[in-house]
Amino acid sequence: MNDDRQGGGQDWVEDAKSEISGMAKGGLDHPSTKPVLTGAVAGAVAGALLPGLSIAVGAIAGAGFMFYNRIKK
């Protein structure tokens, strides 16, 4: 896999840690909080509508997807 950043695998872990820390400290003022919460809501709605999924699984998946999109930038 070609990674533009030097160091490869650990960079995204550090990015995720700093992003979560920033979201915890900044609350709704942090630029990543609202998109991640929006993803959680969209995932929860999808989980409620799709058979075989629960609202919680959908919310976690939606929030995780949006969080991943935020840190990979």
Secondary structure as the mmCIF struct_conf table of DSSP 4:
data_model
#
loop_
_struct_conf.conf_type_id
_struct_conf.id
_struct_conf.beg_label_comp_id
_struct_conf.beg_label_asym_id
_struct_conf.beg_label_seq_id
_struct_conf.end_label_comp_id
_struct_conf.end_label_asym_id
_struct_conf.end_label_seq_id
BEND BEND1 ASP A 4 ARG A 5
TURN_TY1_P TURN_TY1_P1 GLN A 6 GLY A 8
HELX_RH_AL_P HELX_RH_AL_P1 GLY A 9 GLY A 26
HELX_RH_3T_P HELX_RH_3T_P1 GLY A 27 ASP A 29
BEND BEND2 HIS A 30 HIS A 30
TURN_TY1_P TURN_TY1_P2 PRO A 31 SER A 32
HELX_RH_AL_P HELX_RH_AL_P2 THR A 33 LEU A 49
BEND BEND3 LEU A 50 LEU A 50
TURN_TY1_P TURN_TY1_P3 PRO A 51 GLY A 52
HELX_RH_AL_P HELX_RH_AL_P3 ILE A 55 ILE A 71
#
